[in-house]
Amino acid sequence: MARIESTGGDDKLIGTAGADTFVFAEGHGDDNVGAFQPGTDTIDLSGFGAAISWEALSAQMTSVGGGFFDEAVKIDLSPWGGGTITLWGVSSPDDLTEDMFILPAAGDGDEAAGNARRFGDGDDFVVAGIMTDGQETTIDAGGGDDTIWGRQSHETLFGGTGDDWIVGGEGSDRIVGGAGDDVLTGGDLMSDDADPDTFVFAPGEGHDRITDFTCGEDIIDLSAFDGIGAFSDLTARQDGEDVVIDFSGNGGGSITLENVSLAELDEDDFVFHDAPAGTEPALDGL
């Protein structure tokens, strides 16, 4: 058994025939591990300061060809201040299991259950994991100014309190900013074929922005607003290239839809509180 540690550079690490532990910490480079043995060897990430959950890890296949091992699995640790770890000789991310990793303990009241993760009051950087892509995943970032990145699964992403930045993935996501001035992105910036997303708001949640709303595809859920039961109850204005929906008469706050024309919006873009869709919103600023 050997303990093999990376440095701050781009390292090539070779284990023994026995059970080896490869150790990585914040600031490591783009490292390569030769002939990693799933089920025998271990990846130690406990030196990272931020909590890393198994579901948050991002892994993908990589190939260069021409060598004894021409396929490998690359693990991306850049969200936590690391580089990449390429495991040569591993044929699929599915060959990796949680017990092959030593992960930093969660802090600030972080909790985990199944594919659900709730983080505490710290400023969290959360990447919804590629290890659960295709499955339904729930992330609740809790308090603090959080950053949440979705992946390819169908996710529910809660920002909680604080000024959050939430980016959905390629699946059909449900994105809830929560209290604070949030920036919400459904995922279209990352994929030309991103599925429709639902953005959920409630009274008094601050001045939020949606960066990639697509009329006729994405949905804004306003069912928590008692005073908005129809399209005609909305107060909206064109502000340059953006649309601003004003909730000052309904608990406060606003939503800015970037690069959207007011004329493109209709009742089918919204979910309202216990009422059929109306005809036209209250318009100003034209």
VEXTI-460552 format. One record per residue (C-alpha): residue in three letters; x, y, z. Coordinates in pm, whole numbers. Layout:
BEGIN
+-----+--------+--------+--------+
!   r !     px !     py !     pz !
+-----+--------+--------+--------+
! Ala !      X !      Y !      Z !
...
+-----+--------+--------+--------+
This chain:
BEGIN
+-----+--------+--------+--------+
!   r !     px !     py !     pz !
+-----+--------+--------+--------+
! Met !      0 !      0 !      0 !
! Ala !    134 !    344 !    -95 !
! Arg !     25 !    701 !    -26 !
! Ile !     99 !    909 !   -335 !
! Glu !     54 !   1287 !   -316 !
! Ser !     17 !   1538 !   -597 !
! Thr !    196 !   1873 !   -598 !
! Gly !     89 !   2212 !   -726 !
! Gly !    196 !   2124 !  -1079 !
! Asp !     65 !   1890 !  -1346 !
! Asp !    170 !   1553 !  -1209 !
! Lys !    187 !   1199 !  -1344 !
! Leu !    121 !    959 !  -1058 !
! Ile !    185 !    586 !  -1083 !
! Gly !     70 !    347 !   -813 !
! Thr !    185 !      4 !   -711 !
! Ala !     22 !   -333 !   -766 !
! Gly !   -138 !   -302 !   -421 !
! Ala !   -401 !    -72 !   -276 !
! Asp !   -283 !    286 !   -324 !
! Thr !   -420 !    619 !   -201 !
! Phe !   -376 !    916 !   -433 !
! Val !   -393 !   1244 !   -242 !
! Phe !   -506 !   1578 !   -389 !
! Ala !   -569 !   1920 !   -235 !
! Glu !   -671 !   2269 !   -344 !
! Gly !   -434 !   2418 !   -598 !
! His !   -326 !   2092 !   -757 !
! Gly !   -281 !   2098 !  -1134 !
! Asp !   -412 !   1880 !  -1413 !
! Asp !   -290 !   1544 !  -1289 !
! Asn !   -279 !   1198 !  -1444 !
! Val !   -305 !    871 !  -1250 !
! Gly !   -174 !    570 !  -1438 !
! Ala !   -350 !    233 !  -1416 !
! Phe !   -597 !    335 !  -1145 !
! Gln !   -761 !     24 !   -998 !
! Pro !  -1132 !     75 !   -918 !
! Gly !  -1227 !   -113 !   -605 !
! Thr !   -866 !   -126 !   -487 !
! Asp !   -724 !    227 !   -505 !
! Thr !   -858 !    538 !   -331 !
! Ile !   -877 !    908 !   -420 !
! Asp !   -826 !   1129 !   -113 !
! Leu !   -980 !   1478 !   -151 !
! Ser !   -998 !   1555 !    221 !
! Gly !   -740 !   1833 !    178 !
! Phe !   -994 !   2055 !      5 !
! Gly !  -1131 !   2328 !    231 !
! Ala !  -1483 !   2325 !     86 !
! Ala !  -1727 !   2039 !    131 !
! Ile !  -1752 !   1812 !   -173 !
! Ser !  -2042 !   1570 !   -197 !
! Trp !  -2030 !   1256 !   -409 !
! Glu !  -2322 !   1381 !   -619 !
! Ala !  -2141 !   1709 !   -689 !
! Leu !  -1842 !   1545 !   -857 !
! Ser !  -1818 !   1589 !  -1232 !
! Ala !  -1662 !   1309 !  -1436 !
! Gln !  -1646 !   1237 !  -1807 !
! Met !  -1474 !   1007 !  -2052 !
! Thr !  -1163 !   1127 !  -2232 !
! Ser !   -955 !    962 !  -2502 !
! Val !   -624 !   1032 !  -2673 !
! Gly !   -555 !    704 !  -2853 !
! Gly !   -229 !    544 !  -2943 !
! Gly !   -132 !    432 !  -2595 !
! Phe !   -168 !    124 !  -2382 !
! Phe !   -456 !    300 !  -2204 !
! Asp !   -626 !    512 !  -2469 !
! Glu !   -939 !    580 !  -2263 !
! Ala !   -969 !    741 !  -1925 !
! Val !  -1210 !    914 !  -1688 !
! Lys !  -1145 !   1279 !  -1608 !
! Ile !  -1271 !   1429 !  -1279 !
! Asp !  -1312 !   1807 !  -1274 !
! Leu !  -1235 !   1971 !   -938 !
! Ser !  -1217 !   2330 !  -1063 !
! Pro !  -1531 !   2439 !   -871 !
! Trp !  -1342 !   2371 !   -546 !
! Gly !  -1011 !   2530 !   -642 !
! Gly !   -848 !   2224 !   -790 !
! Gly !   -756 !   2107 !  -1137 !
! Thr !   -846 !   1780 !  -1303 !
! Ile !   -766 !   1418 !  -1222 !
! Thr !   -746 !   1183 !  -1518 !
! Leu !   -771 !    815 !  -1423 !
! Trp !   -612 !    606 !  -1697 !
! Gly !   -733 !    252 !  -1736 !
! Val !  -1084 !    331 !  -1609 !
! Ser !  -1334 !    258 !  -1885 !
! Ser !  -1637 !    448 !  -1757 !
! Pro !  -1747 !    691 !  -1481 !
! Asp !  -1985 !    412 !  -1379 !
! Asp !  -1681 !    215 !  -1259 !
! Leu !  -1630 !    473 !   -983 !
! Thr !  -1819 !    444 !   -655 !
! Glu !  -1841 !    666 !   -351 !
! Asp !  -1636 !    432 !   -132 !
! Met !  -1333 !    489 !   -357 !
! Phe !  -1317 !    853 !   -244 !
! Ile !  -1230 !   1030 !     80 !
! Leu !  -1431 !   1352 !     64 !
! Pro !  -1412 !   1670 !    275 !
! Ala !  -1672 !   1672 !    550 !
! Ala !  -1972 !   1899 !    501 !
! Gly !  -1988 !   2208 !    718 !
! Asp !  -2217 !   2500 !    806 !
! Gly !  -2507 !   2263 !    874 !
! Asp !  -2496 !   2089 !    536 !
! Glu !  -2722 !   1786 !    506 !
! Ala !  -2762 !   1505 !    253 !
! Ala !  -3031 !   1248 !    180 !
! Gly !  -3049 !   1046 !   -141 !
! Asn !  -3025 !   1283 !   -437 !
! Ala !  -3122 !   1579 !   -217 !
! Arg !  -2866 !   1816 !    -67 !
! Arg !  -2929 !   2101 !    176 !
! Phe !  -2647 !   2342 !    251 !
! Gly !  -2619 !   2571 !    551 !
! Asp !  -2570 !   2944 !    592 !
! Gly !  -2228 !   2976 !    433 !
! Asp !  -2155 !   3111 !     84 !
! Asp !  -2176 !   2783 !   -104 !
! Phe !  -2053 !   2686 !   -451 !
! Val !  -2264 !   2386 !   -549 !
! Val !  -2237 !   2181 !   -866 !
! Ala !  -2531 !   1943 !   -907 !
! Gly !  -2351 !   1621 !   -986 !
! Ile !  -2284 !   1444 !  -1304 !
! Met !  -2280 !   1132 !  -1088 !
! Thr !  -2661 !   1158 !  -1074 !
! Asp !  -2724 !   1282 !  -1430 !
! Gly !  -3054 !   1154 !  -1566 !
! Gln !  -3197 !   1132 !  -1215 !
! Glu !  -3405 !   1389 !  -1029 !
! Thr !  -3185 !   1597 !   -800 !
! Thr !  -3277 !   1860 !   -540 !
! Ile !  -3030 !   2123 !   -420 !
! Asp !  -3120 !   2369 !   -142 !
! Ala !  -2832 !   2611 !    -92 !
! Gly !  -2972 !   2758 !    231 !
! Gly !  -2849 !   3096 !    355 !
! Gly !  -2559 !   3295 !    217 !
! Asp !  -2469 !   3427 !   -127 !
! Asp !  -2462 !   3099 !   -315 !
! Thr !  -2369 !   2981 !   -662 !
! Ile !  -2549 !   2673 !   -793 !
! Trp !  -2465 !   2506 !  -1123 !
! Gly !  -2701 !   2244 !  -1262 !
! Arg !  -2591 !   1959 !  -1482 !
! Gln !  -2782 !   1720 !  -1706 !
! Ser !  -3038 !   1577 !  -1466 !
! His !  -3386 !   1713 !  -1399 !
! Glu !  -3313 !   1937 !  -1102 !
! Thr !  -3491 !   2148 !   -844 !
! Leu !  -3253 !   2426 !   -741 !
! Phe !  -3335 !   2645 !   -438 !
! Gly !  -3120 !   2949 !   -370 !
! Gly !  -3256 !   3020 !    -21 !
! Thr !  -3178 !   3355 !    138 !
! Gly !  -2898 !   3572 !      5 !
! Asp !  -2801 !   3707 !   -336 !
! Asp !  -2768 !   3387 !   -536 !
! Trp !  -2658 !   3292 !   -885 !
! Ile !  -2835 !   2980 !  -1010 !
! Val !  -2763 !   2816 !  -1345 !
! Gly !  -2976 !   2523 !  -1455 !
! Gly !  -2845 !   2238 !  -1666 !
! Glu !  -2963 !   2065 !  -1981 !
! Gly !  -3266 !   1901 !  -1819 !
! Ser !  -3605 !   2051 !  -1738 !
! Asp !  -3521 !   2237 !  -1420 !
! Arg !  -3729 !   2405 !  -1151 !
! Ile !  -3535 !   2710 !  -1032 !
! Val !  -3633 !   2895 !   -714 !
! Gly !  -3426 !   3200 !   -627 !
! Gly !  -3568 !   3264 !   -280 !
! Ala !  -3512 !   3584 !    -82 !
! Gly !  -3243 !   3821 !   -205 !
! Asp !  -3146 !   3969 !   -540 !
! Asp !  -3080 !   3662 !   -753 !
! Val !  -2956 !   3595 !  -1106 !
! Leu !  -3120 !   3291 !  -1266 !
! Thr !  -3018 !   3110 !  -1583 !
! Gly !  -3214 !   2816 !  -1716 !
! Gly !  -2929 !   2656 !  -1904 !
! Asp !  -2975 !   2763 !  -2266 !
! Leu !  -2639 !   2941 !  -2254 !
! Met !  -2470 !   2606 !  -2208 !
! Ser !  -2665 !   2395 !  -2457 !
! Asp !  -2843 !   2465 !  -2785 !
! Asp !  -3100 !   2197 !  -2702 !
! Ala !  -3167 !   2283 !  -2339 !
! Asp !  -3510 !   2174 !  -2218 !
! Pro !  -3774 !   2420 !  -2090 !
! Asp !  -3724 !   2550 !  -1737 !
! Thr !  -3962 !   2677 !  -1469 !
! Phe !  -3864 !   2983 !  -1264 !
! Val !  -4052 !   3011 !   -936 !
! Phe !  -4106 !   3337 !   -745 !
! Ala !  -4288 !   3454 !   -432 !
! Pro !  -4369 !   3800 !   -288 !
! Gly !  -4085 !   3999 !   -134 !
! Glu !  -3802 !   3793 !   -283 !
! Gly !  -3599 !   4086 !   -413 !
! His !  -3505 !   4208 !   -759 !
! Asp !  -3421 !   3903 !   -967 !
! Arg !  -3294 !   3853 !  -1321 !
! Ile !  -3348 !   3572 !  -1570 !
! Thr !  -3071 !   3577 !  -1827 !
! Asp !  -3205 !   3333 !  -2087 !
! Phe !  -3586 !   3324 !  -2070 !
! Thr !  -3739 !   3181 !  -2390 !
! Cys !  -4097 !   3286 !  -2459 !
! Gly !  -4321 !   2996 !  -2552 !
! Glu !  -4089 !   2743 !  -2385 !
! Asp !  -3988 !   2846 !  -2033 !
! Ile !  -4239 !   2917 !  -1755 !
! Ile !  -4254 !   3180 !  -1478 !
! Asp !  -4448 !   3044 !  -1180 !
! Leu !  -4625 !   3324 !   -991 !
! Ser !  -4879 !   3101 !   -814 !
! Ala !  -4756 !   3227 !   -474 !
! Phe !  -4884 !   3579 !   -551 !
! Asp !  -5242 !   3605 !   -422 !
! Gly !  -5295 !   3933 !   -607 !
! Ile !  -5191 !   3802 !   -948 !
! Gly !  -5454 !   3567 !  -1080 !
! Ala !  -5433 !   3644 !  -1449 !
! Phe !  -5212 !   3785 !  -1721 !
! Ser !  -5399 !   4115 !  -1701 !
! Asp !  -5287 !   4155 !  -1336 !
! Leu !  -4921 !   4187 !  -1434 !
! Thr !  -4741 !   4521 !  -1437 !
! Ala !  -4466 !   4498 !  -1696 !
! Arg !  -4258 !   4741 !  -1899 !
! Gln !  -3997 !   4736 !  -2170 !
! Asp !  -3663 !   4866 !  -2040 !
! Gly !  -3424 !   4880 !  -2334 !
! Glu !  -3375 !   4523 !  -2453 !
! Asp !  -3523 !   4378 !  -2133 !
! Val !  -3867 !   4333 !  -1978 !
! Val !  -3921 !   4430 !  -1614 !
! Ile !  -4214 !   4276 !  -1425 !
! Asp !  -4288 !   4490 !  -1119 !
! Phe !  -4436 !   4345 !   -799 !
! Ser !  -4434 !   4667 !   -594 !
! Gly !  -4811 !   4636 !   -551 !
! Asn !  -4792 !   4266 !   -464 !
! Gly !  -4540 !   4230 !   -185 !
! Gly !  -4245 !   4397 !   -355 !
! Gly !  -3965 !   4289 !   -582 !
! Ser !  -3928 !   4255 !   -956 !
! Ile !  -3816 !   4018 !  -1231 !
! Thr !  -3601 !   4136 !  -1522 !
! Leu !  -3613 !   3919 !  -1834 !
! Glu !  -3298 !   3990 !  -2030 !
! Asn !  -3323 !   4026 !  -2409 !
! Val !  -3699 !   3969 !  -2418 !
! Ser !  -3960 !   4177 !  -2601 !
! Leu !  -4277 !   4261 !  -2409 !
! Ala !  -4482 !   4186 !  -2718 !
! Glu !  -4360 !   3825 !  -2711 !
! Leu !  -4500 !   3750 !  -2365 !
! Asp !  -4845 !   3600 !  -2318 !
! Glu !  -5041 !   3405 !  -2059 !
! Asp !  -4888 !   3075 !  -2169 !
! Asp !  -4552 !   3189 !  -2029 !
! Phe !  -4690 !   3206 !  -1672 !
! Val !  -4856 !   3006 !  -1397 !
! Phe !  -5091 !   3226 !  -1192 !
! His !  -5268 !   3197 !   -858 !
! Asp !  -5593 !   2997 !   -890 !
! Ala !  -5726 !   3183 !  -1192 !
! Pro !  -5755 !   3138 !  -1569 !
! Ala !  -5524 !   3333 !  -1795 !
! Gly !  -5617 !   3693 !  -1877 !
! Thr !  -5574 !   3889 !  -2196 !
! Glu !  -5320 !   4171 !  -2168 !
! Pro !  -5088 !   4284 !  -1887 !
! Ala !  -5073 !   4641 !  -1759 !
! Leu !  -4804 !   4800 !  -1975 !
! Asp !  -4593 !   5106 !  -1916 !
! Gly !  -4260 !   5245 !  -2024 !
! Leu !  -4325 !   5187 !  -2398 !
+-----+--------+--------+--------+
